[in-house]
Amino acid sequence: MTASLRSVDEKRAAFRQLHAQGCFVLPNPWDIGSARMLQHLGFSALASSSSAFAWTGGRPDYAMELADVLAHLERLCAAVDLPVNADFESGFAREPEAVAANVRRAVATGVAGLSIEDRDIDRPSDLYELPLAIERIRATRAEIDRLGANVVLVARTEGLLGDRRAVAAAIDRLVAFAAAGADCLYAPGVREKDDIAAMVRAVAPRPVNVLVSGPGLSLAELAALGVRRVSVGGALARVAWAAVVAAATEMRGGSFAGLAAGIPGATLDETFETFASH
């Protein structure tokens, strides 16, 4: 089961080049079918989503085990001819050495990039103290370099998800992570134009990822602010789940009208047949 025509090295080189200039959309699939559909629609790269993947197993975000995530990443990378960025949560460990060991396993799946969060895995509502968070990024950087893997290291701070006013603290963390060797910086929860622009300036020339989870700023507006890449996390999966729930709710009430919105099976078959020939 492989649809990939480009080698892992070629995917990684292409992914790094995407971060060099401009602004690109990095949509988040949740399985092989959604990944292949996004490739078919013309996107240049993909990113996994911890929440979207967890929901496929009927579990909440952050409930999947490391082995499950590694297998998921391997399947995604093999299924498409696009670079895949891994949502690697908090590295599935606390100590820098253990994070590095897990990163080694993630790199082996063929990912072109991976993100490491500063969320405390033992106390999910808290962040790691900054010195430890920095060491975790530094250890990840060292491991990627030791492997000679051209993998884009994305450092994330999760503080804005708990307090949207903590922009200055988030920027301080991103600056520290950039100094520790991160290639790309990411603070999910930043929304205001001025805050985004300040974040971009603070870590320049390193690229910034912005999460878009609903209507708001357009891609053109984000690009004008200097954002290099835009991801959507579990948003596409939530749209899919909403469609299923709406149609199923109508069915439970006796109406099958919601099924009219479905994509024709022949269209899906034709789309996925192009991958079967690889």
N, C-alpha and C positions, 0 to 999 in steps of 0.2 A: 504494500500500500504506500506508494509514493508518487506524488505528482511533480516533484521537484526536478527541474532541469538544471538549475544553477547549483554550484557547490556551496557548501557552508561558508567557505572563505569569500566567495563571490557575493553571497547574500550579506555578509557582514560588511564587506567593503561598500556595497551599495547603500546599506543602512547608515553607515558613518557619513557617506557623501550627502545623504539627505539632510544631515544636521549642519552642513557647511554653510548653507544659505537658503533664503526663502522660508516658506511656512508650509508644512504638510499635515494632512489629517491622518491620524493613526487609529483606525477603528478597532473595536475590541470584539472579536468573535468568541463563542463559547464552546464550539465543537468543530469537527471537521467540515460539516456541511456549511455552517455559517462562514467559516474561514475561506472555503472555496468560493462561496458566493461573493464575498467581498473582493477576492482576487478577480473574479469574473467581472465585477463592476468597475474595475480599473484602479483600485487603490495601490499605492506603491509599497506599503508595509502594513503590518498588523501588530496588535499587542494583546496578550492574554489579559484576562480580568479575573481577579480572585473571586469576586462576588458572582459574576456570570457563570463561572465554572462551578462554584459551590451549588448554585441553584439547579444546575443540571443533575446533581446528585440528591436533590431534595434537602439540602443542608444550608444553613446560613453562611454568610461571608466569614472567612477565617476559620471554617470548621474542617477544611480538607487537610489531610495528612501530607507530609513532604513527598512520600512515594507516589501518592495520587497526582500531585502537582507535577512532578517530574515526568510521569508517564503522559500526562496531558500535554505538556510542552513538547515532548518528543513526537507525539502524534501530530500536533499542529505544525511543527517544523517540517515533518516529512510529507504532509498533505498538500502543501502549497509551495509555489515558486517565489514566495515573497519573504523578506526578512521578518522575523517575529521577535518582538520585545516581550520579555517575561515580567509579569507582575509577580515578583518573588517575595512579596509581603515583607516581613521583617527578617528574612533569611532563615526562618525556622529554627533560630537559636539566639541566645543572648550574647555569649562571649564572642569576641572577634575571631578567634581561631576556629570556633565551630561554624560561624557564619561563612568563613572562607572555605571550609570543607564542603559545606552545602552548595556554595557557589560553584565549586569545582564540578559537582554533579549536574548543576544547571547548565553550565557551559557545555558539558558533554551531550546535552540534548540537541544542540545545534542552534540555540538562540543567538540572535544578532545583538541583543541588548538585554539588560535586566535591571530592575529597580530594587533598591533596598530602602525600607522605611525605618523611621526612628520610633515607631510605635512599640511600646513595651509588650512583649508577648505574654508576660505573666500578669500584667495589669493593663489590659487593652485600652483603658481610658487615659492612660498616662504615656508620656514620652520618655525615652531614655535620657538620662542626664547628658548634656552636650559633650563632655569629654569622652564618654563611652560611645555615644553616637558617632563621633568623629573617628574613633579607633575602629569601629565596625566598617565604616566606609574605607578607611585606609587599608584595612586588612583585605577587603574585597578588591580594591585596586591592585594590591600587591599580588593577590592570587591570579587575577586575570592576566597581569603582566607576566607572572611566572609561567603561566600556561602558554604564553605567546598568542593568546586569543584576541582578535580584533573586535571585542565585544564592548558595546557602548554601556558605560556604567551610569545609571540614573540614580541620584540620591533624592529621596523624598522626605519631607517633613509633614507630619499629619496634624500639626497643631491647629491649623485653621478649621479643621473639621469639627473641633470641639469649641473653638472660640474664634469667630470670624474677625474679631477686632485685633487679634494678635499678629498683625501683619509685620510689624517691626521685628518681633521675635522670630517669625518664620524666615524673614530675609536674613537675619543674623545667622541662622542655622544653615541656610543655603550657601551663604558666603563661606562659612567654615567647611562645608562639605566640598565645595569647589576647590578650596585650598588643600583638602585631603585627597583629591584626585578624581572627583566625580566629573564625568564628561557632560552631563546634562542635569539640570536641576528642576525640581517639581514640588509644588506645594498645593495639593488639591484643596479646593475651597476658596482660592483667590478669585474674585469676581469683578471688582471695580477697576475701571481703566487706569486710574492713577496708581493703584496698588500693583497692577500687572506691570505697568511701565517702570515703576520703582524697582521691582524684582528683576526685570530684564537688565536695567542699568547696573544693579548691584553685582550681578555675577558675570557681566559681559567680560570677554566675548563668548563665554560658555552659553550654550543654548538653553532655553526654558521651555518646559512642557506645561500647558494649561489644560485642565480638565473641564470639559463642557458637559453638563449633565441635563441640560434643558435649554429652552429658547433663551436668547440673550444676545451677546456679542456675536457678530458674524465672523467668518474666517478672514475676510478682508480687514475687518477692524482689529482682530487679534494680530494679524500680520503687520499692520501699521504700527502696532505697539511694540513690535520687535520679537513677538513670540515665534519660536522656530517650529514647534510641533503641537498638535491639538489631539488629545485623546478623549474618549467618551466613557471609559470605565464600563459599568454595567448598564448604561443607558439603552443601548441597542437591545440587550437581552430583556430589559424591562418593557420596551416597546413590544417585543415578541410575546412576552408573557401577558401583557395587557390585551393583545389581540385574541389570544387563546381564551383568557378568562371571559372576555366580552362575548365571544361566540358560544362558549360553553354555557355561560349563564343564560343566554337566549335559548339554547337547546333544552336546558333544564326546565325552562318555562314553556316549552312546546314549539318554539320557532327555530327554523334552520336558516333564516335569512342571513345570519352573520357569515355563513359559509361562502356566500357570494364574493366576499372580499379576498378569498384565497387565490394564490398564484396557480395557474393551471398546472396539473401534474406533468403534462407534456413539456411545458417550458422548463420545469425543474429537471426533468430527465435529460432534456437536450443540453442544459447547462452543465450538468455533472458528467455527461457522456464525454465532454471534452477532456476531463481529467482522467477518465478511465482509459483513454487511449495512450496516456503517458507511460 
